Amino acid sequence: MTAQQDGNTGNVSQQPDFAQAFQDLARGERTADALENHLTALEKKIDELLAKADEAEKTLKEQPKDSQTQSPSSNGDKANSSG
């Protein structure tokens, strides 16, 4: 009986496949960890930006209405005088 008929050749070719599969899995895990770290950093930056936007919105709402109506006209005058 030859090795092919006995089924032994399948084990020989599967071992490198398993080794390659484990290497691919390890590489995938490292990639996933790196992506998770990047996403965590992005989430932190987004949270900071949202907090700043909320703060700015709160500040604008707290300003008296008179100062809000004067601000656009004074900005318009500055734009016209500098142009």
N, CA, C and O atoms as a Maestro MAE file, in Angstrom:
{
 s_m_m2io_version
 :::
 2.0.0
}

f_m_ct {
 s_m_title
 :::
 protein
 m_atom[332] {
  # First column is atom index #
  i_m_mmod_type
  r_m_x_coord
  r_m_y_coord
  r_m_z_coord
  i_m_residue_number
  s_m_chain_name
  s_m_pdb_residue_name
  s_m_pdb_atom_name
  i_m_atomic_number
  :::
  1 25 0.834 -1.180 0.000 1 A "MET " " N  " 7
  2 3 0.000 0.000 0.000 1 A "MET " " CA " 6
  3 2 0.881 1.247 0.000 1 A "MET " " C  " 6
  4 15 1.841 1.325 0.767 1 A "MET " " O  " 8
  5 25 0.567 2.214 -0.846 2 A "THR " " N  " 7
  6 3 1.368 3.435 -0.919 2 A "THR " " CA " 6
  7 2 0.895 4.431 0.134 2 A "THR " " C  " 6
  8 15 -0.141 4.243 0.772 2 A "THR " " O  " 8
  9 25 1.684 5.503 0.299 3 A "ALA " " N  " 7
  10 3 1.338 6.523 1.281 3 A "ALA " " CA " 6
  11 2 0.031 7.221 0.920 3 A "ALA " " C  " 6
  12 15 -0.744 7.581 1.806 3 A "ALA " " O  " 8
  13 25 -0.217 7.413 -0.370 4 A "GLN " " N  " 7
  14 3 -1.464 8.054 -0.788 4 A "GLN " " CA " 6
  15 2 -2.662 7.193 -0.445 4 A "GLN " " C  " 6
  16 15 -3.686 7.697 0.017 4 A "GLN " " O  " 8
  17 25 -2.538 5.917 -0.666 5 A "GLN " " N  " 7
  18 3 -3.638 5.008 -0.363 5 A "GLN " " CA " 6
  19 2 -3.854 4.898 1.144 5 A "GLN " " C  " 6
  20 15 -4.980 4.695 1.597 5 A "GLN " " O  " 8
  21 25 -2.809 5.027 1.898 6 A "ASP " " N  " 7
  22 3 -2.883 4.917 3.349 6 A "ASP " " CA " 6
  23 2 -3.434 6.202 3.979 6 A "ASP " " C  " 6
  24 15 -3.922 6.169 5.108 6 A "ASP " " O  " 8
  25 25 -3.363 7.331 3.267 7 A "GLY " " N  " 7
  26 3 -3.868 8.599 3.791 7 A "GLY " " CA " 6
  27 2 -2.840 9.400 4.556 7 A "GLY " " C  " 6
  28 15 -3.188 10.425 5.142 7 A "GLY " " O  " 8
  29 25 -1.582 8.975 4.574 8 A "ASN " " N  " 7
  30 3 -0.551 9.684 5.319 8 A "ASN " " CA " 6
  31 2 -0.155 11.008 4.674 8 A "ASN " " C  " 6
  32 15 0.291 11.911 5.382 8 A "ASN " " O  " 8
  33 25 -0.297 11.153 3.392 9 A "THR " " N  " 7
  34 3 0.121 12.392 2.730 9 A "THR " " CA " 6
  35 2 -0.761 13.563 3.136 9 A "THR " " C  " 6
  36 15 -0.316 14.710 3.100 9 A "THR " " O  " 8
  37 25 -1.974 13.299 3.511 10 A "GLY " " N  " 7
  38 3 -2.864 14.374 3.950 10 A "GLY " " CA " 6
  39 2 -2.350 15.048 5.207 10 A "GLY " " C  " 6
  40 15 -2.453 16.269 5.324 10 A "GLY " " O  " 8
  41 25 -1.807 14.307 6.139 11 A "ASN " " N  " 7
  42 3 -1.281 14.876 7.374 11 A "ASN " " CA " 6
  43 2 -0.063 15.746 7.114 11 A "ASN " " C  " 6
  44 15 0.111 16.783 7.753 11 A "ASN " " O  " 8
  45 25 0.771 15.332 6.186 12 A "VAL " " N  " 7
  46 3 1.984 16.082 5.876 12 A "VAL " " CA " 6
  47 2 1.623 17.446 5.298 12 A "VAL " " C  " 6
  48 15 2.226 18.452 5.673 12 A "VAL " " O  " 8
  49 25 0.665 17.494 4.407 13 A "SER " " N  " 7
  50 3 0.314 18.768 3.784 13 A "SER " " CA " 6
  51 2 -0.551 19.632 4.695 13 A "SER " " C  " 6
  52 15 -0.600 20.848 4.509 13 A "SER " " O  " 8
  53 25 -1.229 19.044 5.669 14 A "GLN " " N  " 7
  54 3 -2.079 19.820 6.564 14 A "GLN " " CA " 6
  55 2 -1.277 20.562 7.623 14 A "GLN " " C  " 6
  56 15 -1.703 21.624 8.075 14 A "GLN " " O  " 8
  57 25 -0.145 20.040 8.023 15 A "GLN " " N  " 7
  58 3 0.637 20.690 9.069 15 A "GLN " " CA " 6
  59 2 1.074 22.092 8.672 15 A "GLN " " C  " 6
  60 15 0.895 23.012 9.470 15 A "GLN " " O  " 8
  61 25 1.633 22.308 7.491 16 A "PRO " " N  " 7
  62 3 1.961 23.682 7.105 16 A "PRO " " CA " 6
  63 2 0.712 24.558 7.002 16 A "PRO " " C  " 6
  64 15 0.765 25.754 7.291 16 A "PRO " " O  " 8
  65 25 -0.412 23.963 6.588 17 A "ASP " " N  " 7
  66 3 -1.648 24.731 6.511 17 A "ASP " " CA " 6
  67 2 -2.083 25.201 7.895 17 A "ASP " " C  " 6
  68 15 -2.525 26.339 8.058 17 A "ASP " " O  " 8
  69 25 -1.958 24.326 8.892 18 A "PHE " " N  " 7
  70 3 -2.310 24.716 10.250 18 A "PHE " " CA " 6
  71 2 -1.372 25.797 10.767 18 A "PHE " " C  " 6
  72 15 -1.810 26.752 11.409 18 A "PHE " " O  " 8
  73 25 -0.087 25.648 10.488 19 A "ALA " " N  " 7
  74 3 0.883 26.651 10.920 19 A "ALA " " CA " 6
  75 2 0.568 27.995 10.277 19 A "ALA " " C  " 6
  76 15 0.601 29.030 10.943 19 A "ALA " " O  " 8
  77 25 0.265 27.980 8.994 20 A "GLN " " N  " 7
  78 3 -0.084 29.212 8.289 20 A "GLN " " CA " 6
  79 2 -1.378 29.803 8.849 20 A "GLN " " C  " 6
  80 15 -1.499 31.019 8.994 20 A "GLN " " O  " 8
  81 25 -2.331 28.945 9.157 21 A "ALA " " N  " 7
  82 3 -3.603 29.417 9.718 21 A "ALA " " CA " 6
  83 2 -3.381 30.088 11.070 21 A "ALA " " C  " 6
  84 15 -3.974 31.131 11.347 21 A "ALA " " O  " 8
  85 25 -2.544 29.509 11.903 22 A "PHE " " N  " 7
  86 3 -2.260 30.112 13.199 22 A "PHE " " CA " 6
  87 2 -1.521 31.438 13.041 22 A "PHE " " C  " 6
  88 15 -1.783 32.387 13.781 22 A "PHE " " O  " 8
  89 25 -0.605 31.508 12.089 23 A "GLN " " N  " 7
  90 3 0.089 32.771 11.827 23 A "GLN " " CA " 6
  91 2 -0.891 33.833 11.347 23 A "GLN " " C  " 6
  92 15 -0.822 34.989 11.764 23 A "GLN " " O  " 8
  93 25 -1.805 33.430 10.466 24 A "ASP " " N  " 7
  94 3 -2.814 34.369 9.974 24 A "ASP " " CA " 6
  95 2 -3.730 34.837 11.102 24 A "ASP " " C  " 6
  96 15 -4.092 36.012 11.173 24 A "ASP " " O  " 8
  97 25 -4.098 33.917 11.974 25 A "LEU " " N  " 7
  98 3 -4.933 34.288 13.120 25 A "LEU " " CA " 6
  99 2 -4.212 35.273 14.035 25 A "LEU " " C  " 6
  100 15 -4.805 36.249 14.496 25 A "LEU " " O  " 8
  101 25 -2.943 35.017 14.293 26 A "ALA " " N  " 7
  102 3 -2.164 35.910 15.150 26 A "ALA " " CA " 6
  103 2 -2.051 37.295 14.519 26 A "ALA " " C  " 6
  104 15 -2.179 38.312 15.200 26 A "ALA " " O  " 8
  105 25 -1.809 37.319 13.206 27 A "ARG " " N  " 7
  106 3 -1.722 38.599 12.499 27 A "ARG " " CA " 6
  107 2 -3.074 39.323 12.544 27 A "ARG " " C  " 6
  108 15 -3.127 40.540 12.718 27 A "ARG " " O  " 8
  109 25 -4.147 38.577 12.388 28 A "GLY " " N  " 7
  110 3 -5.487 39.155 12.461 28 A "GLY " " CA " 6
  111 2 -5.786 39.723 13.841 28 A "GLY " " C  " 6
  112 15 -6.408 40.778 13.960 28 A "GLY " " O  " 8
  113 25 -5.347 39.033 14.872 29 A "GLU " " N  " 7
  114 3 -5.538 39.522 16.239 29 A "GLU " " CA " 6
  115 2 -4.775 40.826 16.460 29 A "GLU " " C  " 6
  116 15 -5.294 41.758 17.075 29 A "GLU " " O  " 8
  117 25 -3.545 40.888 15.957 30 A "ARG " " N  " 7
  118 3 -2.759 42.121 16.097 30 A "ARG " " CA " 6
  119 2 -3.430 43.266 15.351 30 A "ARG " " C  " 6
  120 15 -3.492 44.390 15.849 30 A "ARG " " O  " 8
  121 25 -3.930 42.975 14.158 31 A "THR " " N  " 7
  122 3 -4.618 43.996 13.377 31 A "THR " " CA " 6
  123 2 -5.872 44.461 14.101 31 A "THR " " C  " 6
  124 15 -6.152 45.659 14.154 31 A "THR " " O  " 8
  125 25 -6.622 43.530 14.653 32 A "ALA " " N  " 7
  126 3 -7.842 43.877 15.388 32 A "ALA " " CA " 6
  127 2 -7.515 44.730 16.612 32 A "ALA " " C  " 6
  128 15 -8.231 45.687 16.909 32 A "ALA " " O  " 8
  129 25 -6.444 44.393 17.321 33 A "ASP " " N  " 7
  130 3 -6.032 45.184 18.479 33 A "ASP " " CA " 6
  131 2 -5.652 46.601 18.066 33 A "ASP " " C  " 6
  132 15 -6.027 47.569 18.727 33 A "ASP " " O  " 8
  133 25 -4.909 46.719 16.971 34 A "ALA " " N  " 7
  134 3 -4.511 48.044 16.495 34 A "ALA " " CA " 6
  135 2 -5.735 48.863 16.094 34 A "ALA " " C  " 6
  136 15 -5.830 50.045 16.423 34 A "ALA " " O  " 8
  137 25 -6.665 48.238 15.387 35 A "LEU " " N  " 7
  138 3 -7.892 48.939 14.995 35 A "LEU " " CA " 6
  139 2 -8.692 49.371 16.217 35 A "LEU " " C  " 6
  140 15 -9.233 50.476 16.252 35 A "LEU " " O  " 8
  141 25 -8.765 48.516 17.198 36 A "GLU " " N  " 7
  142 3 -9.497 48.855 18.419 36 A "GLU " " CA " 6
  143 2 -8.856 50.046 19.122 36 A "GLU " " C  " 6
  144 15 -9.558 50.927 19.619 36 A "GLU " " O  " 8
  145 25 -7.528 50.077 19.165 37 A "ASN " " N  " 7
  146 3 -6.829 51.207 19.777 37 A "ASN " " CA " 6
  147 2 -7.097 52.497 19.016 37 A "ASN " " C  " 6
  148 15 -7.327 53.543 19.623 37 A "ASN " " O  " 8
  149 25 -7.070 52.424 17.682 38 A "HIS " " N  " 7
  150 3 -7.351 53.615 16.877 38 A "HIS " " CA " 6
  151 2 -8.788 54.084 17.075 38 A "HIS " " C  " 6
  152 15 -9.042 55.283 17.192 38 A "HIS " " O  " 8
  153 25 -9.718 53.147 17.114 39 A "LEU " " N  " 7
  154 3 -11.122 53.506 17.317 39 A "LEU " " CA " 6
  155 2 -11.346 54.120 18.694 39 A "LEU " " C  " 6
  156 15 -12.146 55.045 18.836 39 A "LEU " " O  " 8
  157 25 -10.656 53.622 19.697 40 A "THR " " N  " 7
  158 3 -10.766 54.188 21.038 40 A "THR " " CA " 6
  159 2 -10.259 55.624 21.052 40 A "THR " " C  " 6
  160 15 -10.869 56.495 21.673 40 A "THR " " O  " 8
  161 25 -9.147 55.871 20.370 41 A "ALA " " N  " 7
  162 3 -8.609 57.227 20.291 41 A "ALA " " CA " 6
  163 2 -9.574 58.150 19.544 41 A "ALA " " C  " 6
  164 15 -9.790 59.290 19.957 41 A "ALA " " O  " 8
  165 25 -10.151 57.659 18.447 42 A "LEU " " N  " 7
  166 3 -11.125 58.460 17.702 42 A "LEU " " CA " 6
  167 2 -12.355 58.756 18.546 42 A "LEU " " C  " 6
  168 15 -12.872 59.873 18.524 42 A "LEU " " O  " 8
  169 25 -12.817 57.774 19.280 43 A "GLU " " N  " 7
  170 3 -13.983 57.970 20.139 43 A "GLU " " CA " 6
  171 2 -13.703 59.036 21.192 43 A "GLU " " C  " 6
  172 15 -14.570 59.855 21.497 43 A "GLU " " O  " 8
  173 25 -12.497 59.027 21.744 44 A "LYS " " N  " 7
  174 3 -12.122 60.030 22.737 44 A "LYS " " CA " 6
  175 2 -12.128 61.426 22.116 44 A "LYS " " C  " 6
  176 15 -12.626 62.374 22.725 44 A "LYS " " O  " 8
  177 25 -11.578 61.556 20.907 45 A "LYS " " N  " 7
  178 3 -11.558 62.852 20.230 45 A "LYS " " CA " 6
  179 2 -12.971 63.325 19.907 45 A "LYS " " C  " 6
  180 15 -13.283 64.506 20.057 45 A "LYS " " O  " 8
  181 25 -13.825 62.404 19.465 46 A "ILE " " N  " 7
  182 3 -15.213 62.763 19.154 46 A "ILE " " CA " 6
  183 2 -15.928 63.229 20.415 46 A "ILE " " C  " 6
  184 15 -16.667 64.213 20.382 46 A "ILE " " O  " 8
  185 25 -15.716 62.532 21.522 47 A "ASP " " N  " 7
  186 3 -16.330 62.933 22.787 47 A "ASP " " CA " 6
  187 2 -15.873 64.327 23.203 47 A "ASP " " C  " 6
  188 15 -16.674 65.128 23.684 47 A "ASP " " O  " 8
  189 25 -14.580 64.619 23.016 48 A "GLU " " N  " 7
  190 3 -14.063 65.945 23.350 48 A "GLU " " CA " 6
  191 2 -14.698 67.016 22.469 48 A "GLU " " C  " 6
  192 15 -15.080 68.080 22.956 48 A "GLU " " O  " 8
  193 25 -14.810 66.732 21.165 49 A "LEU " " N  " 7
  194 3 -15.432 67.690 20.253 49 A "LEU " " CA " 6
  195 2 -16.899 67.920 20.594 49 A "LEU " " C  " 6
  196 15 -17.374 69.055 20.562 49 A "LEU " " O  " 8
  197 25 -17.608 66.862 20.917 50 A "LEU " " N  " 7
  198 3 -19.015 67.002 21.296 50 A "LEU " " CA " 6
  199 2 -19.163 67.809 22.581 50 A "LEU " " C  " 6
  200 15 -20.078 68.623 22.702 50 A "LEU " " O  " 8
  201 25 -18.276 67.589 23.529 51 A "ALA " " N  " 7
  202 3 -18.322 68.351 24.774 51 A "ALA " " CA " 6
  203 2 -18.076 69.836 24.506 51 A "ALA " " C  " 6
  204 15 -18.749 70.693 25.079 51 A "ALA " " O  " 8
  205 25 -17.115 70.137 23.636 52 A "LYS " " N  " 7
  206 3 -16.848 71.536 23.281 52 A "LYS " " CA " 6
  207 2 -18.037 72.154 22.559 52 A "LYS " " C  " 6
  208 15 -18.386 73.308 22.810 52 A "LYS " " O  " 8
  209 25 -18.656 71.395 21.668 53 A "ALA " " N  " 7
  210 3 -19.818 71.904 20.939 53 A "ALA " " CA " 6
  211 2 -20.979 72.162 21.895 53 A "ALA " " C  " 6
  212 15 -21.669 73.174 21.770 53 A "ALA " " O  " 8
  213 25 -21.199 71.262 22.841 54 A "ASP " " N  " 7
  214 3 -22.259 71.462 23.832 54 A "ASP " " CA " 6
  215 2 -21.982 72.697 24.678 54 A "ASP " " C  " 6
  216 15 -22.887 73.476 24.975 54 A "ASP " " O  " 8
  217 25 -20.739 72.863 25.054 55 A "GLU " " N  " 7
  218 3 -20.344 74.027 25.853 55 A "GLU " " CA " 6
  219 2 -20.572 75.322 25.066 55 A "GLU " " C  " 6
  220 15 -21.092 76.299 25.604 55 A "GLU " " O  " 8
  221 25 -20.182 75.318 23.803 56 A "ALA " " N  " 7
  222 3 -20.368 76.510 22.967 56 A "ALA " " CA " 6
  223 2 -21.852 76.804 22.778 56 A "ALA " " C  " 6
  224 15 -22.266 77.962 22.816 56 A "ALA " " O  " 8
  225 25 -22.641 75.773 22.576 57 A "GLU " " N  " 7
  226 3 -24.084 75.968 22.407 57 A "GLU " " CA " 6
  227 2 -24.701 76.528 23.685 57 A "GLU " " C  " 6
  228 15 -25.547 77.421 23.633 57 A "GLU " " O  " 8
  229 25 -24.278 76.001 24.823 58 A "LYS " " N  " 7
  230 3 -24.785 76.492 26.105 58 A "LYS " " CA " 6
  231 2 -24.399 77.955 26.297 58 A "LYS " " C  " 6
  232 15 -25.213 78.751 26.765 58 A "LYS " " O  " 8
  233 25 -23.170 78.317 25.942 59 A "THR " " N  " 7
  234 3 -22.706 79.693 26.073 59 A "THR " " CA " 6
  235 2 -23.530 80.625 25.193 59 A "THR " " C  " 6
  236 15 -23.906 81.715 25.624 59 A "THR " " O  " 8
  237 25 -23.813 80.204 23.964 60 A "LEU " " N  " 7
  238 3 -24.619 81.027 23.064 60 A "LEU " " CA " 6
  239 2 -26.033 81.211 23.589 60 A "LEU " " C  " 6
  240 15 -26.598 82.298 23.470 60 A "LEU " " O  " 8
  241 25 -26.606 80.182 24.159 61 A "LYS " " N  " 7
  242 3 -27.970 80.278 24.688 61 A "LYS " " CA " 6
  243 2 -28.031 81.164 25.922 61 A "LYS " " C  " 6
  244 15 -29.060 81.788 26.182 61 A "LYS " " O  " 8
  245 25 -26.944 81.227 26.687 62 A "GLU " " N  " 7
  246 3 -26.920 82.028 27.908 62 A "GLU " " CA " 6
  247 2 -26.718 83.511 27.628 62 A "GLU " " C  " 6
  248 15 -27.035 84.335 28.486 62 A "GLU " " O  " 8
  249 25 -26.206 83.877 26.467 63 A "GLN " " N  " 7
  250 3 -25.988 85.283 26.139 63 A "GLN " " CA " 6
  251 2 -27.333 85.995 26.028 63 A "GLN " " C  " 6
  252 15 -28.304 85.412 25.548 63 A "GLN " " O  " 8
  253 25 -27.395 87.260 26.473 64 A "PRO " " N  " 7
  254 3 -28.639 88.022 26.311 64 A "PRO " " CA " 6
  255 2 -28.964 88.210 24.832 64 A "PRO " " C  " 6
  256 15 -28.069 88.254 23.988 64 A "PRO " " O  " 8
  257 25 -30.259 88.319 24.530 65 A "LYS " " N  " 7
  258 3 -30.674 88.435 23.136 65 A "LYS " " CA " 6
  259 2 -30.156 89.720 22.502 65 A "LYS " " C  " 6
  260 15 -29.911 89.739 21.295 65 A "LYS " " O  " 8
  261 25 -29.981 90.796 23.268 66 A "ASP " " N  " 7
  262 3 -29.468 92.052 22.710 66 A "ASP " " CA " 6
  263 2 -28.066 91.868 22.149 66 A "ASP " " C  " 6
  264 15 -27.759 92.368 21.067 66 A "ASP " " O  " 8
  265 25 -27.214 91.153 22.877 67 A "SER " " N  " 7
  266 3 -25.845 90.967 22.390 67 A "SER " " CA " 6
  267 2 -25.823 90.072 21.161 67 A "SER " " C  " 6
  268 15 -24.943 90.216 20.313 67 A "SER " " O  " 8
  269 25 -26.781 89.143 21.048 68 A "GLN " " N  " 7
  270 3 -26.842 88.282 19.870 68 A "GLN " " CA " 6
  271 2 -27.260 89.074 18.643 68 A "GLN " " C  " 6
  272 15 -26.754 88.819 17.551 68 A "GLN " " O  " 8
  273 25 -28.175 90.031 18.794 69 A "THR " " N  " 7
  274 3 -28.620 90.802 17.631 69 A "THR " " CA " 6
  275 2 -27.570 91.820 17.226 69 A "THR " " C  " 6
  276 15 -27.490 92.175 16.050 69 A "THR " " O  " 8
  277 25 -26.765 92.301 18.161 70 A "GLN " " N  " 7
  278 3 -25.733 93.276 17.825 70 A "GLN " " CA " 6
  279 2 -24.512 92.613 17.201 70 A "GLN " " C  " 6
  280 15 -23.837 93.224 16.373 70 A "GLN " " O  " 8
  281 25 -24.223 91.395 17.577 71 A "SER " " N  " 7
  282 3 -23.026 90.725 17.080 71 A "SER " " CA " 6
  283 2 -23.007 90.586 15.567 71 A "SER " " C  " 6
  284 15 -21.988 90.912 14.960 71 A "SER " " O  " 8
  285 25 -24.077 90.119 14.918 72 A "PRO " " N  " 7
  286 3 -24.015 89.977 13.462 72 A "PRO " " CA " 6
  287 2 -23.845 91.314 12.743 72 A "PRO " " C  " 6
  288 15 -23.125 91.386 11.747 72 A "PRO " " O  " 8
  289 25 -24.498 92.379 13.232 73 A "SER " " N  " 7
  290 3 -24.373 93.659 12.536 73 A "SER " " CA " 6
  291 2 -22.976 94.237 12.707 73 A "SER " " C  " 6
  292 15 -22.434 94.838 11.780 73 A "SER " " O  " 8
  293 25 -22.387 94.057 13.896 74 A "SER " " N  " 7
  294 3 -21.032 94.570 14.085 74 A "SER " " CA " 6
  295 2 -20.032 93.766 13.265 74 A "SER " " C  " 6
  296 15 -19.050 94.325 12.777 74 A "SER " " O  " 8
  297 25 -20.261 92.470 13.103 75 A "ASN " " N  " 7
  298 3 -19.389 91.661 12.252 75 A "ASN " " CA " 6
  299 2 -19.531 92.085 10.801 75 A "ASN " " C  " 6
  300 15 -18.543 92.124 10.067 75 A "ASN " " O  " 8
  301 25 -20.738 92.401 10.383 76 A "GLY " " N  " 7
  302 3 -20.962 92.845 9.017 76 A "GLY " " CA " 6
  303 2 -20.266 94.164 8.740 76 A "GLY " " C  " 6
  304 15 -19.711 94.357 7.658 76 A "GLY " " O  " 8
  305 25 -20.289 95.084 9.712 77 A "ASP " " N  " 7
  306 3 -19.612 96.363 9.537 77 A "ASP " " CA " 6
  307 2 -18.111 96.161 9.406 77 A "ASP " " C  " 6
  308 15 -17.462 96.822 8.595 77 A "ASP " " O  " 8
  309 25 -17.560 95.255 10.197 78 A "LYS " " N  " 7
  310 3 -16.127 94.988 10.121 78 A "LYS " " CA " 6
  311 2 -15.767 94.407 8.762 78 A "LYS " " C  " 6
  312 15 -14.731 94.748 8.189 78 A "LYS " " O  " 8
  313 25 -16.610 93.542 8.253 79 A "ALA " " N  " 7
  314 3 -16.333 92.928 6.958 79 A "ALA " " CA " 6
  315 2 -16.386 93.970 5.855 79 A "ALA " " C  " 6
  316 15 -15.578 93.933 4.927 79 A "ALA " " O  " 8
  317 25 -17.331 94.901 5.945 80 A "ASN " " N  " 7
  318 3 -17.457 95.931 4.918 80 A "ASN " " CA " 6
  319 2 -16.324 96.939 4.995 80 A "ASN " " C  " 6
  320 15 -15.852 97.405 3.958 80 A "ASN " " O  " 8
  321 25 -15.871 97.294 6.204 81 A "SER " " N  " 7
  322 3 -14.828 98.302 6.327 81 A "SER " " CA " 6
  323 2 -13.460 97.756 5.938 81 A "SER " " C  " 6
  324 15 -12.600 98.519 5.499 81 A "SER " " O  " 8
  325 25 -13.241 96.454 6.089 82 A "SER " " N  " 7
  326 3 -11.936 95.899 5.756 82 A "SER " " CA " 6
  327 2 -11.813 95.590 4.278 82 A "SER " " C  " 6
  328 15 -10.702 95.448 3.767 82 A "SER " " O  " 8
  329 25 -12.954 95.481 3.573 83 A "GLY " " N  " 7
  330 3 -12.923 95.084 2.167 83 A "GLY " " CA " 6
  331 2 -12.700 96.209 1.297 83 A "GLY " " C  " 6
  332 15 -12.646 96.045 0.078 83 A "GLY " " O  " 8
  :::
 }
 m_bond[331] {
  # First column is bond index #
  i_m_from
  i_m_to
  i_m_order
  :::
  1 1 2 1
  2 2 3 1
  3 3 4 2
  4 3 5 1
  5 5 6 1
  6 6 7 1
  7 7 8 2
  8 7 9 1
  9 9 10 1
  10 10 11 1
  11 11 12 2
  12 11 13 1
  13 13 14 1
  14 14 15 1
  15 15 16 2
  16 15 17 1
  17 17 18 1
  18 18 19 1
  19 19 20 2
  20 19 21 1
  21 21 22 1
  22 22 23 1
  23 23 24 2
  24 23 25 1
  25 25 26 1
  26 26 27 1
  27 27 28 2
  28 27 29 1
  29 29 30 1
  30 30 31 1
  31 31 32 2
  32 31 33 1
  33 33 34 1
  34 34 35 1
  35 35 36 2
  36 35 37 1
  37 37 38 1
  38 38 39 1
  39 39 40 2
  40 39 41 1
  41 41 42 1
  42 42 43 1
  43 43 44 2
  44 43 45 1
  45 45 46 1
  46 46 47 1
  47 47 48 2
  48 47 49 1
  49 49 50 1
  50 50 51 1
  51 51 52 2
  52 51 53 1
  53 53 54 1
  54 54 55 1
  55 55 56 2
  56 55 57 1
  57 57 58 1
  58 58 59 1
  59 59 60 2
  60 59 61 1
  61 61 62 1
  62 62 63 1
  63 63 64 2
  64 63 65 1
  65 65 66 1
  66 66 67 1
  67 67 68 2
  68 67 69 1
  69 69 70 1
  70 70 71 1
  71 71 72 2
  72 71 73 1
  73 73 74 1
  74 74 75 1
  75 75 76 2
  76 75 77 1
  77 77 78 1
  78 78 79 1
  79 79 80 2
  80 79 81 1
  81 81 82 1
  82 82 83 1
  83 83 84 2
  84 83 85 1
  85 85 86 1
  86 86 87 1
  87 87 88 2
  88 87 89 1
  89 89 90 1
  90 90 91 1
  91 91 92 2
  92 91 93 1
  93 93 94 1
  94 94 95 1
  95 95 96 2
  96 95 97 1
  97 97 98 1
  98 98 99 1
  99 99 100 2
  100 99 101 1
  101 101 102 1
  102 102 103 1
  103 103 104 2
  104 103 105 1
  105 105 106 1
  106 106 107 1
  107 107 108 2
  108 107 109 1
  109 109 110 1
  110 110 111 1
  111 111 112 2
  112 111 113 1
  113 113 114 1
  114 114 115 1
  115 115 116 2
  116 115 117 1
  117 117 118 1
  118 118 119 1
  119 119 120 2
  120 119 121 1
  121 121 122 1
  122 122 123 1
  123 123 124 2
  124 123 125 1
  125 125 126 1
  126 126 127 1
  127 127 128 2
  128 127 129 1
  129 129 130 1
  130 130 131 1
  131 131 132 2
  132 131 133 1
  133 133 134 1
  134 134 135 1
  135 135 136 2
  136 135 137 1
  137 137 138 1
  138 138 139 1
  139 139 140 2
  140 139 141 1
  141 141 142 1
  142 142 143 1
  143 143 144 2
  144 143 145 1
  145 145 146 1
  146 146 147 1
  147 147 148 2
  148 147 149 1
  149 149 150 1
  150 150 151 1
  151 151 152 2
  152 151 153 1
  153 153 154 1
  154 154 155 1
  155 155 156 2
  156 155 157 1
  157 157 158 1
  158 158 159 1
  159 159 160 2
  160 159 161 1
  161 161 162 1
  162 162 163 1
  163 163 164 2
  164 163 165 1
  165 165 166 1
  166 166 167 1
  167 167 168 2
  168 167 169 1
  169 169 170 1
  170 170 171 1
  171 171 172 2
  172 171 173 1
  173 173 174 1
  174 174 175 1
  175 175 176 2
  176 175 177 1
  177 177 178 1
  178 178 179 1
  179 179 180 2
  180 179 181 1
  181 181 182 1
  182 182 183 1
  183 183 184 2
  184 183 185 1
  185 185 186 1
  186 186 187 1
  187 187 188 2
  188 187 189 1
  189 189 190 1
  190 190 191 1
  191 191 192 2
  192 191 193 1
  193 193 194 1
  194 194 195 1
  195 195 196 2
  196 195 197 1
  197 197 198 1
  198 198 199 1
  199 199 200 2
  200 199 201 1
  201 201 202 1
  202 202 203 1
  203 203 204 2
  204 203 205 1
  205 205 206 1
  206 206 207 1
  207 207 208 2
  208 207 209 1
  209 209 210 1
  210 210 211 1
  211 211 212 2
  212 211 213 1
  213 213 214 1
  214 214 215 1
  215 215 216 2
  216 215 217 1
  217 217 218 1
  218 218 219 1
  219 219 220 2
  220 219 221 1
  221 221 222 1
  222 222 223 1
  223 223 224 2
  224 223 225 1
  225 225 226 1
  226 226 227 1
  227 227 228 2
  228 227 229 1
  229 229 230 1
  230 230 231 1
  231 231 232 2
  232 231 233 1
  233 233 234 1
  234 234 235 1
  235 235 236 2
  236 235 237 1
  237 237 238 1
  238 238 239 1
  239 239 240 2
  240 239 241 1
  241 241 242 1
  242 242 243 1
  243 243 244 2
  244 243 245 1
  245 245 246 1
  246 246 247 1
  247 247 248 2
  248 247 249 1
  249 249 250 1
  250 250 251 1
  251 251 252 2
  252 251 253 1
  253 253 254 1
  254 254 255 1
  255 255 256 2
  256 255 257 1
  257 257 258 1
  258 258 259 1
  259 259 260 2
  260 259 261 1
  261 261 262 1
  262 262 263 1
  263 263 264 2
  264 263 265 1
  265 265 266 1
  266 266 267 1
  267 267 268 2
  268 267 269 1
  269 269 270 1
  270 270 271 1
  271 271 272 2
  272 271 273 1
  273 273 274 1
  274 274 275 1
  275 275 276 2
  276 275 277 1
  277 277 278 1
  278 278 279 1
  279 279 280 2
  280 279 281 1
  281 281 282 1
  282 282 283 1
  283 283 284 2
  284 283 285 1
  285 285 286 1
  286 286 287 1
  287 287 288 2
  288 287 289 1
  289 289 290 1
  290 290 291 1
  291 291 292 2
  292 291 293 1
  293 293 294 1
  294 294 295 1
  295 295 296 2
  296 295 297 1
  297 297 298 1
  298 298 299 1
  299 299 300 2
  300 299 301 1
  301 301 302 1
  302 302 303 1
  303 303 304 2
  304 303 305 1
  305 305 306 1
  306 306 307 1
  307 307 308 2
  308 307 309 1
  309 309 310 1
  310 310 311 1
  311 311 312 2
  312 311 313 1
  313 313 314 1
  314 314 315 1
  315 315 316 2
  316 315 317 1
  317 317 318 1
  318 318 319 1
  319 319 320 2
  320 319 321 1
  321 321 322 1
  322 322 323 1
  323 323 324 2
  324 323 325 1
  325 325 326 1
  326 326 327 1
  327 327 328 2
  328 327 329 1
  329 329 330 1
  330 330 331 1
  331 331 332 2
  :::
 }
}
